[in-house]
Amino acid sequence: MSINVTPRARVIIDNDFAGDPDDLFQTAHHLLCPAVEIPFIVGSHLRAGDPWHPSPTTATSAVEVANELLGMMGMAGKVPVLTGSEVKLDDVHTPQVTKAAEAIVAEAMRDDVKTPLYYAAGGGLTDLASAWLMEPRIAERLTLVWIGGLEYLDLAPPVPGVTGTEYNLNIDITSGQVLFNDSAIPIWQVPRNVYRQMLFSHAEMEATIRPLGPLGAYLVDSIERVMEMIGKVGMNIGDTYALGDSPLVTLTALQSSFQPDPSSSQYVTRPAPRLDEAGLYVDHPAGRPIRVYTQIDTRLTFGDMQARLALFARK
């Protein structure tokens, strides 16, 4: 007898699929989790001139990649993929009005469902910030789960040899200011020091993921293309890869059975800092409480990912 697991939460996936392919692992995993419903996926933009994909239409490219993944999984057309804004916000007052932003508002404002809504973002925040600027009432109706932001120095040291703004926030610092400084949206943040914990070795990929049918090979090939690309510019990234977007699955789809919550991962609650023009934290003791995750349950995350990919391949 198999257990019939049904959705108990909704998750909007927002990712920059034209860039780092860790989002392919996260999205494939999310789509295979029966505990969540994915109403749609947002393909979001990269920073202008980003070396991953320096074109001016990276949101469009993101949609193409996400649809390719869905096709690989036999799910083409079953989950809508919407094109987000191709550019960042101009200022903290003016949204980039797109069909994606409109769809975020519509999903958040639904009155015909009771399941909680999570906004799982593995890149920039332009589209959610735009949605909030268009309809601030969505702050009461969803939770942002975000992979991004610098380390909090009282919790972790900065990454050795790295300066400047964290990658995902740097896609659109203004949108981060909207959501941290101005909105009341609940935030579960996975900052850089924590998403860097999500290391998966190349040997594990070859031994446990590649054999899992065409989808397994597709996922591993996406990482090997990065290794080859990086090698051509004289860099050696070693024998591991950070599947840094995977906590989006852990925190939304893999919650505890009773009193649902990501109970096997650790966080602290602190007042939301303000973000300055450089994307740095400014202490704001009066800020609303947000969760800042300090440790993700990697065993659960990667064990479940491998199991679901294996079950999918078996079918």
Secondary structure, DSSP 8 states (H G I E B T S, - for coil): --------EEEEEEE-TTS-THHHHHHHHHHT-TTEE---EEE----TT-TT--SS-HHHHHHHHHHHHHHHTT-TTTS-EEE--SS--SSSS-----HHHHHHHHHHT-SS--S-EEEEESS--HHHHHHHHH-GGGGGT-EEEEE-----TTTS---TT--SS-HHHHH-HHHHHIIIII----EEEE-HHHHTT-EEEHHHIIIIITTSHHHHHHHHHHHHHHHHHHHHTT---TTEEE-TTTHHHHHHHS--SSS-S-TTSEEEEEE--EE-TTS-EE--TTS-EEEEEEE--HHHHHHHHHHHHHHHHH-
